[in-house]
Amino acid sequence: MPDEFEEAPGPEDLNQPPSFFPTDDELPRQPGSMGELVEVQIDGVYQEETATSASLFVRLTDGERVLPIRIGGFEAHAINSTLEGVRPDRPMTHDLMRNILERLDVSVDRVVIDDLWNGIYYAKIYLKTAKEEIEIDARPSDALATAVRFGASIFVAEGILEESGDE
């Protein structure tokens, strides 16, 4: 090997994530409650176009405030098709999940969007079985697509609704 070759710098401890992952020192997160839960409804799925791109959003509302959440194309289709009563010939992923849960006698009780960190929303799906309630971490778009298939209630933390009104 040539003498001028130097080994690329890298982490000495391979058990530590590289620096592009945020650490508590770089982006302090204030865990805690974002406030009481407020029931919302899906106002619709919308597309916003600029000269260079298009973005899809699902809009949630409590009747006064609106919370737009950016979602992907597949999730937009999954939410919108269910809202419009369109049934595909074959089950889509969220329909498959509904079919599996129903066969296991599990229902979706509610969906909760309860955290916002670094511009990212966090959601939970609450499942009900005969014996217990189970909390499942989920992307908001998947949680909402699941909620519309089960007719489940959707809740958003008050602090998130307040923050969306500030933008």
Backbone as a chain_set.jsonl record, in Angstrom:
{"seq": "MPDEFEEAPGPEDLNQPPSFFPTDDELPRQPGSMGELVEVQIDGVYQEETATSASLFVRLTDGERVLPIRIGGFEAHAINSTLEGVRPDRPMTHDLMRNILERLDVSVDRVVIDDLWNGIYYAKIYLKTAKEEIEIDARPSDALATAVRFGASIFVAEGILEESGDE", "coords": {"N": [[0.83, -1.176, 0.0], [0.463, 2.269, -0.717], [2.474, 4.736, 0.942], [1.3, 7.211, 1.352], [-1.379, 6.718, 1.748], [-3.995, 7.069, 3.954], [-5.892, 5.804, 6.609], [-9.386, 6.091, 6.555], [-11.086, 8.37, 8.68], [-12.985, 7.259, 11.458], [-15.509, 6.073, 13.749], [-14.241, 5.18, 16.923], [-15.449, 3.495, 18.701], [-17.499, 1.079, 17.795], [-20.001, 0.544, 18.717], [-21.322, 2.855, 19.097], [-23.52, 5.209, 17.603], [-23.03, 6.831, 14.399], [-22.152, 10.334, 13.933], [-24.207, 11.629, 12.502], [-26.625, 10.886, 13.522], [-28.938, 12.328, 15.698], [-28.031, 13.329, 18.968], [-28.668, 13.4, 22.511], [-27.254, 15.586, 23.406], [-26.974, 17.195, 21.155], [-29.562, 17.747, 20.046], [-31.662, 18.573, 22.213], [-34.287, 16.86, 23.673], [-37.405, 17.408, 24.983], [-39.048, 15.419, 26.806], [-42.417, 14.596, 27.563], [-45.783, 15.483, 28.396], [-47.862, 16.623, 25.8], [-50.131, 17.844, 26.351], [-53.725, 17.736, 26.921], [-55.827, 15.332, 25.249], [-57.475, 15.864, 22.159], [-60.341, 15.281, 20.309], [-60.376, 14.7, 16.843], [-61.245, 15.031, 13.341], [-60.821, 13.644, 10.069], [-60.323, 15.917, 7.638], [-59.712, 15.808, 4.994], [-57.709, 14.705, 2.174], [-55.066, 16.304, 0.666], [-53.303, 17.953, -2.011], [-50.432, 19.882, -2.395], [-48.969, 22.035, -4.584], [-45.918, 23.248, -5.879], [-43.689, 25.208, -7.905], [-41.66, 23.433, -8.344], [-42.189, 21.02, -7.058], [-44.489, 18.616, -5.573], [-46.556, 18.096, -2.759], [-48.197, 15.885, -0.52], [-50.872, 15.979, 1.803], [-52.601, 15.104, 4.799], [-55.391, 16.442, 6.28], [-56.32, 17.279, 9.482], [-58.93, 18.153, 11.724], [-60.368, 19.9, 14.483], [-62.674, 21.191, 14.277], [-62.271, 23.857, 14.649], [-59.501, 24.374, 14.576], [-56.84, 23.472, 12.326], [-54.814, 20.781, 11.384], [-52.299, 20.07, 9.33], [-50.701, 17.243, 8.004], [-47.899, 16.014, 6.499], [-47.808, 13.411, 4.117], [-47.065, 10.275, 2.479], [-47.488, 9.124, -0.944], [-48.677, 6.519, -1.202], [-49.906, 6.205, 1.297], [-51.619, 8.386, 1.245], [-53.346, 7.602, -0.805], [-54.387, 5.297, 0.414], [-55.804, 6.35, 2.612], [-57.56, 8.21, 1.395], [-59.013, 6.658, -0.502], [-60.507, 4.989, 1.147], [-62.028, 6.869, 2.568], [-63.596, 7.772, 0.474], [-65.074, 5.552, -0.048], [-64.171, 3.612, -1.805], [-63.509, 0.366, -2.869], [-60.87, -1.774, -3.26], [-60.047, -4.368, -5.681], [-58.388, -6.336, -4.655], [-57.047, -6.752, -1.355], [-55.46, -3.897, 0.042], [-52.458, -2.977, 1.844], [-53.24, -1.852, 4.384], [-55.847, -2.752, 4.48], [-55.395, -5.469, 4.577], [-54.169, -5.62, 7.092], [-56.372, -4.865, 8.656], [-58.098, -7.043, 8.098], [-56.623, -9.176, 9.208], [-56.488, -8.425, 11.942], [-59.238, -8.369, 12.575], [-59.891, -11.1, 12.179], [-58.477, -12.152, 14.289], [-59.982, -11.305, 16.343], [-59.555, -8.695, 17.292], [-59.805, -5.245, 17.844], [-59.494, -1.858, 16.634], [-59.315, 0.642, 18.836], [-58.729, 3.399, 19.149], [-56.823, 6.101, 17.695], [-53.95, 7.952, 18.353], [-52.263, 10.952, 18.062], [-49.628, 12.083, 19.531], [-47.185, 13.307, 19.962], [-44.576, 15.512, 18.951], [-41.587, 16.005, 17.505], [-38.675, 17.529, 16.479], [-39.858, 18.268, 14.07], [-41.275, 16.023, 13.345], [-44.121, 14.013, 13.525], [-45.574, 11.831, 15.957], [-47.32, 8.8, 16.493], [-49.79, 6.621, 17.953], [-51.434, 3.491, 17.896], [-54.23, 2.151, 19.396], [-55.098, -0.946, 20.375], [-57.754, -3.225, 21.048], [-58.296, -6.134, 22.824], [-59.908, -9.147, 23.963], [-58.879, -9.379, 26.483], [-57.087, -7.282, 27.055], [-55.694, -3.931, 26.534], [-53.684, -2.787, 23.931], [-50.89, -0.909, 23.077], [-49.56, 0.439, 20.161], [-46.784, 1.656, 18.46], [-46.719, 3.89, 15.721], [-46.475, 5.283, 12.386], [-48.014, 8.427, 11.784], [-49.515, 8.57, 9.351], [-49.99, 5.861, 8.67], [-51.368, 5.084, 10.953], [-53.67, 6.669, 10.729], [-54.739, 5.72, 8.308], [-55.407, 3.194, 9.135], [-57.243, 3.762, 11.18], [-59.437, 4.88, 9.743], [-60.381, 2.632, 8.454], [-61.387, 1.096, 10.494], [-63.224, 2.729, 11.636], [-62.425, 4.116, 13.845], [-61.879, 6.363, 16.61], [-60.038, 9.453, 16.432], [-57.414, 11.153, 17.92], [-55.634, 14.113, 18.905], [-52.906, 15.604, 20.555], [-53.338, 18.494, 22.551], [-51.261, 20.442, 22.626], [-49.968, 20.013, 20.2], [-51.898, 20.755, 18.335], [-52.082, 23.46, 19.032], [-49.5, 24.326, 18.384], [-49.527, 23.931, 15.616], [-51.227, 25.925, 14.84], [-49.683, 28.122, 15.165], [-48.06, 28.296, 13.0]], "CA": [[0.0, 0.0, 0.0], [1.275, 3.485, -0.717], [2.654, 5.374, 2.253], [0.429, 8.373, 1.516], [-2.749, 6.299, 2.075], [-4.359, 7.126, 5.367], [-7.187, 5.184, 6.886], [-10.463, 7.07, 6.739], [-11.477, 8.493, 10.085], [-14.237, 6.606, 11.807], [-15.697, 5.983, 15.193], [-13.415, 4.175, 17.577], [-16.37, 2.56, 19.343], [-18.506, 0.729, 16.801], [-21.309, 0.433, 19.362], [-21.9, 4.193, 19.119], [-23.992, 5.615, 16.274], [-22.261, 7.93, 13.815], [-22.578, 11.658, 14.373], [-25.385, 12.162, 11.829], [-27.792, 10.627, 14.349], [-28.957, 13.325, 16.765], [-27.853, 12.849, 20.335], [-29.322, 14.264, 23.493], [-26.495, 16.83, 23.52], [-27.146, 18.013, 19.961], [-30.96, 18.167, 19.926], [-32.304, 18.149, 23.454], [-35.707, 16.568, 23.573], [-38.115, 17.61, 26.237], [-40.165, 14.483, 26.859], [-43.494, 15.0, 28.445], [-47.105, 15.587, 27.81], [-48.176, 17.737, 24.903], [-51.438, 18.336, 26.749], [-54.899, 16.875, 26.842], [-56.165, 14.851, 23.916], [-58.628, 16.495, 21.534], [-60.819, 14.457, 19.2], [-60.356, 15.368, 15.544], [-61.736, 14.269, 12.195], [-60.062, 13.867, 8.847], [-60.972, 16.889, 6.758], [-59.469, 15.359, 3.635], [-56.341, 14.533, 1.703], [-54.845, 17.395, -0.271], [-52.001, 18.078, -2.658], [-49.939, 21.249, -2.529], [-47.98, 22.061, -5.659], [-45.084, 24.42, -6.105], [-43.111, 25.159, -9.255], [-40.692, 22.335, -8.464], [-42.578, 19.767, -6.41], [-45.85, 18.475, -5.038], [-46.598, 17.415, -1.47], [-49.517, 15.41, -0.109], [-51.163, 16.215, 3.209], [-53.901, 14.78, 5.365], [-55.767, 17.551, 7.166], [-57.15, 16.935, 10.63], [-59.53, 19.344, 12.31], [-61.258, 19.76, 15.636], [-63.791, 22.086, 13.992], [-61.757, 25.222, 14.681], [-58.103, 24.378, 14.153], [-56.494, 22.504, 11.293], [-53.472, 20.229, 11.484], [-51.886, 19.354, 8.119], [-49.567, 16.336, 8.2], [-47.385, 15.54, 5.207], [-47.837, 11.957, 3.997], [-46.625, 9.739, 1.197], [-48.508, 8.832, -1.947], [-49.406, 5.285, -0.904], [-50.756, 6.454, 2.454], [-52.68, 9.301, 0.786], [-54.312, 6.774, -1.534], [-55.038, 4.403, 1.371], [-56.761, 7.127, 3.403], [-58.572, 8.822, 0.533], [-59.892, 5.655, -1.111], [-61.442, 4.538, 2.175], [-62.961, 7.975, 2.812], [-64.504, 7.855, -0.667], [-65.813, 4.306, -0.162], [-63.645, 2.785, -2.888], [-62.985, -0.931, -2.421], [-60.034, -2.38, -4.295], [-60.321, -5.777, -5.97], [-57.567, -7.101, -3.714], [-56.781, -5.899, -0.187], [-54.223, -3.14, 0.182], [-51.771, -3.323, 3.095], [-54.042, -1.499, 5.561], [-56.993, -3.659, 4.472], [-54.857, -6.743, 5.059], [-54.017, -5.498, 8.541], [-57.727, -4.909, 9.226], [-58.583, -8.415, 7.997], [-55.903, -9.997, 10.191], [-56.935, -8.058, 13.29], [-60.62, -8.831, 12.759], [-59.874, -12.565, 12.322], [-57.941, -12.432, 15.62], [-60.93, -10.691, 17.27], [-58.92, -7.501, 17.843], [-60.326, -4.037, 17.203], [-58.761, -0.609, 16.853], [-60.141, 1.49, 19.684], [-58.469, 4.803, 18.849], [-55.511, 6.49, 17.216], [-53.545, 9.155, 19.066], [-51.049, 11.649, 17.646], [-49.364, 12.661, 20.842], [-45.864, 13.886, 20.132], [-43.97, 16.21, 17.822], [-40.191, 16.252, 17.831], [-37.814, 17.787, 15.329], [-40.706, 18.34, 12.891], [-41.851, 14.708, 13.042], [-45.24, 13.626, 14.381], [-45.552, 10.453, 16.45], [-48.677, 8.328, 16.741], [-50.007, 5.302, 18.54], [-52.697, 2.811, 17.628], [-54.644, 1.403, 20.583], [-55.855, -2.147, 20.027], [-58.52, -3.855, 22.135], [-58.545, -7.571, 22.756], [-60.835, -9.542, 25.028], [-58.203, -9.331, 27.773], [-56.233, -6.127, 27.331], [-55.489, -2.892, 25.54], [-52.3, -2.822, 23.481], [-50.445, 0.325, 22.431], [-48.618, 0.164, 19.079], [-46.176, 2.829, 17.861], [-46.991, 3.894, 14.283], [-46.42, 6.567, 11.688], [-49.37, 8.979, 11.751], [-50.237, 8.229, 8.119], [-50.466, 4.478, 8.786], [-52.368, 5.064, 12.015], [-54.902, 7.254, 10.195], [-55.288, 4.787, 7.316], [-55.996, 2.103, 9.913], [-58.414, 4.3, 11.89], [-60.597, 5.034, 8.861], [-60.892, 1.3, 8.127], [-62.096, 0.575, 11.665], [-64.138, 3.73, 12.174], [-61.903, 4.429, 15.176], [-61.701, 7.775, 16.957], [-58.701, 9.997, 16.239], [-57.125, 12.203, 18.888], [-54.366, 14.826, 18.787], [-52.582, 16.34, 21.772], [-53.642, 19.928, 22.497], [-50.048, 21.19, 22.308], [-49.683, 19.872, 18.773], [-52.865, 21.622, 17.641], [-51.694, 24.841, 19.284], [-48.291, 24.607, 17.608], [-49.855, 24.016, 14.199], [-51.872, 27.203, 14.629], [-48.658, 29.157, 15.196], [-47.296, 28.305, 11.744]], "C": [[0.881, 1.248, 0.0], [1.327, 4.105, 0.676], [1.7, 6.534, 2.467], [-1.016, 8.014, 1.849], [-2.961, 6.371, 3.577], [-5.724, 6.51, 5.532], [-8.221, 6.27, 7.135], [-10.837, 7.153, 8.205], [-12.834, 7.842, 10.32], [-14.377, 6.516, 13.303], [-14.806, 4.888, 15.771], [-14.288, 3.111, 18.223], [-17.503, 2.259, 18.372], [-19.89, 0.515, 17.404], [-22.018, 1.782, 19.448], [-22.374, 4.57, 17.725], [-23.115, 6.728, 15.717], [-22.898, 9.27, 14.146], [-23.8, 12.189, 13.647], [-26.676, 11.782, 12.532], [-27.805, 11.656, 15.467], [-28.779, 12.669, 18.126], [-28.555, 13.808, 21.276], [-28.589, 15.593, 23.639], [-26.764, 17.76, 22.348], [-28.557, 18.567, 19.833], [-31.703, 17.749, 21.187], [-33.807, 17.974, 23.267], [-36.33, 16.72, 24.941], [-39.285, 16.638, 26.294], [-41.221, 14.977, 27.829], [-44.777, 15.139, 27.684], [-47.218, 16.81, 26.919], [-49.59, 18.241, 25.207], [-52.53, 17.29, 26.608], [-55.152, 16.455, 25.4], [-57.465, 15.48, 23.435], [-59.054, 15.605, 20.374], [-60.862, 15.295, 17.925], [-60.96, 14.445, 14.496], [-60.802, 14.548, 11.024], [-60.886, 14.768, 7.944], [-60.801, 16.479, 5.291], [-57.994, 15.163, 3.365], [-56.144, 15.532, 0.576], [-53.441, 17.357, -0.843], [-51.661, 19.548, -2.766], [-48.818, 21.225, -3.556], [-47.214, 23.37, -5.654], [-44.519, 24.284, -7.519], [-42.218, 23.932, -9.436], [-41.137, 21.015, -7.86], [-44.052, 19.78, -6.001], [-45.765, 17.691, -3.736], [-48.033, 17.026, -1.166], [-49.671, 15.596, 1.395], [-52.503, 15.58, 3.568], [-54.182, 15.91, 6.348], [-56.708, 17.033, 8.235], [-57.707, 18.22, 11.2], [-60.368, 18.973, 13.531], [-62.482, 20.654, 15.466], [-63.373, 23.542, 13.98], [-60.342, 25.301, 14.124], [-57.864, 23.274, 13.134], [-55.048, 22.073, 11.495], [-53.16, 19.489, 10.188], [-50.663, 18.493, 8.433], [-49.157, 15.819, 6.828], [-47.342, 14.013, 5.212], [-47.351, 11.542, 2.612], [-47.796, 9.403, 0.29], [-49.328, 7.59, -1.651], [-50.372, 5.491, 0.264], [-51.908, 7.394, 2.088], [-53.763, 8.513, 0.062], [-55.085, 5.872, -0.561], [-56.093, 5.131, 2.193], [-57.908, 7.608, 2.515], [-59.528, 7.794, -0.067], [-60.918, 5.144, -0.101], [-62.472, 5.624, 2.479], [-64.0, 8.084, 1.699], [-65.29, 6.57, -0.892], [-65.369, 3.401, -1.296], [-63.071, 1.497, -2.306], [-62.149, -1.536, -3.537], [-60.41, -3.851, -4.508], [-59.587, -6.699, -5.001], [-57.221, -6.205, -2.543], [-55.43, -5.184, -0.274], [-53.644, -3.469, 1.557], [-52.617, -3.022, 4.332], [-55.312, -2.349, 5.635], [-56.573, -5.031, 4.982], [-54.704, -6.714, 6.571], [-55.385, -5.555, 9.226], [-58.26, -6.34, 9.217], [-57.915, -9.326, 9.033], [-56.407, -9.702, 11.592], [-58.359, -8.542, 13.555], [-60.683, -10.344, 12.943], [-59.352, -12.988, 13.69], [-58.826, -11.852, 16.725], [-60.302, -9.52, 18.036], [-59.512, -6.31, 17.108], [-59.398, -2.86, 17.482], [-59.696, 0.309, 17.616], [-59.99, 2.961, 19.318], [-57.046, 4.95, 18.323], [-55.189, 7.811, 17.888], [-52.253, 9.692, 18.46], [-50.673, 12.51, 18.836], [-47.998, 13.289, 21.024], [-45.391, 14.505, 18.825], [-42.555, 16.527, 18.24], [-39.403, 16.422, 16.551], [-38.621, 17.767, 14.023], [-41.386, 17.039, 12.505], [-42.954, 14.398, 14.048], [-45.115, 12.151, 14.755], [-46.972, 10.045, 16.83], [-48.66, 6.953, 17.394], [-51.371, 4.791, 18.115], [-53.015, 2.009, 18.88], [-55.575, 0.276, 20.156], [-56.565, -2.673, 21.255], [-58.662, -5.334, 21.84], [-59.535, -7.894, 23.858], [-60.212, -9.344, 26.409], [-57.481, -8.032, 28.088], [-56.296, -5.083, 26.22], [-53.999, -2.88, 25.212], [-52.001, -1.538, 22.729], [-49.368, -0.017, 21.406], [-48.103, 1.495, 18.522], [-46.376, 2.767, 16.349], [-46.707, 5.268, 13.689], [-47.842, 7.109, 11.652], [-50.155, 8.58, 10.51], [-50.778, 6.807, 8.164], [-51.544, 4.357, 9.856], [-53.707, 5.589, 11.504], [-55.55, 6.341, 9.16], [-55.947, 3.597, 8.009], [-57.278, 2.568, 10.6], [-59.63, 4.401, 10.982], [-61.186, 3.681, 8.487], [-61.703, 0.698, 9.273], [-63.151, 1.537, 12.187], [-63.721, 4.153, 13.571], [-61.776, 5.934, 15.37], [-60.244, 8.168, 16.768], [-58.535, 11.158, 17.209], [-55.763, 12.81, 18.601], [-54.146, 15.574, 20.093], [-52.793, 17.842, 21.546], [-52.427, 20.75, 22.082], [-49.676, 21.121, 20.84], [-50.63, 20.745, 17.967], [-52.512, 23.086, 17.828], [-50.489, 25.223, 18.444], [-48.592, 24.73, 16.117], [-50.535, 25.331, 13.869], [-50.892, 28.357, 14.606], [-47.927, 29.288, 13.879], [-48.015, 29.068, 10.669]], "O": [[1.928, 1.273, 0.648], [0.386, 4.019, 1.464], [1.32, 6.829, 3.6], [-1.804, 8.894, 2.195], [-2.199, 5.804, 4.36], [-6.604, 6.68, 4.689], [-7.96, 7.245, 7.839], [-10.9, 6.136, 8.896], [-13.715, 7.886, 9.462], [-13.451, 6.851, 14.042], [-14.643, 3.819, 15.184], [-13.9, 1.944, 18.284], [-18.374, 3.101, 18.154], [-20.857, 0.324, 16.667], [-23.186, 1.844, 19.829], [-21.686, 4.273, 16.748], [-22.521, 7.488, 16.481], [-24.046, 9.33, 14.587], [-24.405, 13.144, 14.135], [-27.735, 12.303, 12.18], [-26.785, 11.849, 16.129], [-29.314, 11.592, 18.391], [-28.981, 14.892, 20.878], [-29.204, 16.611, 23.954], [-26.783, 18.98, 22.516], [-28.727, 19.75, 19.538], [-32.311, 16.679, 21.221], [-34.491, 18.861, 22.756], [-35.817, 16.204, 25.934], [-40.394, 16.978, 25.88], [-40.928, 15.688, 28.79], [-44.834, 14.932, 26.472], [-46.728, 17.889, 27.25], [-50.174, 18.978, 24.413], [-52.293, 16.142, 26.233], [-54.744, 17.134, 24.458], [-58.427, 15.613, 24.192], [-58.227, 15.218, 19.549], [-61.32, 16.438, 17.926], [-61.16, 13.253, 14.727], [-60.092, 15.553, 10.997], [-61.998, 14.426, 7.541], [-61.654, 16.775, 4.455], [-57.145, 15.422, 4.219], [-56.949, 15.603, -0.354], [-52.518, 16.806, -0.243], [-52.489, 20.362, -3.174], [-47.843, 20.488, -3.415], [-47.777, 24.446, -5.455], [-44.847, 23.338, -8.235], [-42.042, 23.448, -10.554], [-40.519, 19.983, -8.124], [-44.743, 20.796, -6.076], [-44.995, 16.737, -3.625], [-48.97, 17.747, -1.51], [-48.727, 15.397, 2.16], [-53.419, 15.527, 2.748], [-53.323, 16.285, 7.146], [-57.744, 16.434, 7.945], [-57.046, 19.258, 11.17], [-60.979, 17.907, 13.603], [-63.243, 20.851, 16.414], [-64.042, 24.376, 13.371], [-60.024, 26.17, 13.313], [-58.588, 22.279, 13.086], [-54.171, 22.9, 11.746], [-53.689, 18.402, 9.957], [-49.707, 18.961, 9.053], [-49.969, 15.257, 6.093], [-46.9, 13.397, 6.182], [-47.245, 12.363, 1.701], [-48.951, 9.402, 0.717], [-50.547, 7.598, -1.828], [-51.508, 5.018, 0.231], [-53.031, 7.222, 2.56], [-54.954, 8.729, 0.287], [-56.296, 5.703, -0.699], [-57.167, 4.583, 2.445], [-59.08, 7.432, 2.849], [-60.732, 8.039, -0.131], [-62.069, 4.894, -0.457], [-63.657, 5.33, 2.63], [-65.15, 8.446, 1.951], [-66.091, 6.495, -1.824], [-66.116, 2.513, -1.707], [-62.261, 1.523, -1.379], [-62.652, -1.783, -4.633], [-61.006, -4.488, -3.64], [-60.123, -7.726, -4.583], [-57.11, -4.992, -2.723], [-54.409, -5.781, -0.613], [-54.28, -4.168, 2.346], [-52.701, -3.854, 5.235], [-55.802, -2.636, 6.727], [-57.309, -5.677, 5.729], [-55.068, -7.671, 7.255], [-55.541, -6.214, 10.255], [-58.813, -6.802, 10.216], [-58.58, -10.151, 9.659], [-56.72, -10.621, 12.348], [-58.651, -9.063, 14.631], [-61.449, -10.829, 13.777], [-59.724, -14.044, 14.202], [-58.468, -11.901, 17.901], [-60.486, -9.372, 19.244], [-59.7, -6.355, 15.893], [-58.623, -2.87, 18.439], [-60.743, 0.708, 17.106], [-60.977, 3.685, 19.19], [-56.199, 4.07, 18.478], [-56.045, 8.69, 17.986], [-51.263, 8.967, 18.357], [-51.308, 13.526, 19.117], [-47.672, 13.755, 22.115], [-45.765, 14.065, 17.738], [-42.338, 17.239, 19.221], [-39.45, 15.58, 15.655], [-38.128, 17.305, 12.993], [-42.01, 16.958, 11.447], [-42.757, 14.503, 15.259], [-44.62, 11.336, 13.977], [-47.727, 10.828, 17.407], [-47.658, 6.238, 17.381], [-52.331, 5.552, 17.991], [-52.167, 1.266, 19.373], [-56.674, 0.504, 19.651], [-56.05, -2.582, 22.369], [-59.089, -5.735, 20.758], [-59.953, -7.008, 24.603], [-60.929, -9.162, 27.393], [-57.278, -7.705, 29.257], [-56.853, -5.305, 25.145], [-53.158, -2.955, 26.108], [-52.761, -1.128, 21.853], [-48.382, -0.68, 21.73], [-48.896, 2.362, 18.153], [-46.22, 1.701, 15.752], [-46.701, 6.278, 14.392], [-48.788, 6.336, 11.506], [-51.345, 8.282, 10.608], [-51.908, 6.566, 7.741], [-52.515, 3.62, 9.689], [-54.757, 5.022, 11.808], [-56.773, 6.201, 9.136], [-56.936, 3.058, 7.513], [-58.281, 1.854, 10.602], [-60.737, 4.051, 11.391], [-62.386, 3.592, 8.225], [-62.599, -0.114, 9.046], [-63.902, 1.188, 13.098], [-64.566, 4.508, 14.392], [-61.59, 6.682, 14.41], [-59.336, 7.349, 16.918], [-59.398, 12.03, 17.31], [-54.853, 12.133, 18.122], [-55.089, 16.115, 20.672], [-52.466, 18.378, 20.487], [-52.553, 21.665, 21.268], [-49.124, 22.076, 20.294], [-50.209, 21.405, 17.016], [-52.626, 23.875, 16.89], [-50.449, 26.306, 17.86], [-47.978, 25.544, 15.428], [-50.437, 25.809, 12.739], [-51.201, 29.436, 14.103], [-47.24, 30.284, 13.651], [-47.515, 29.176, 9.549]]}, "num_chains": 1, "name": "protein.A"}
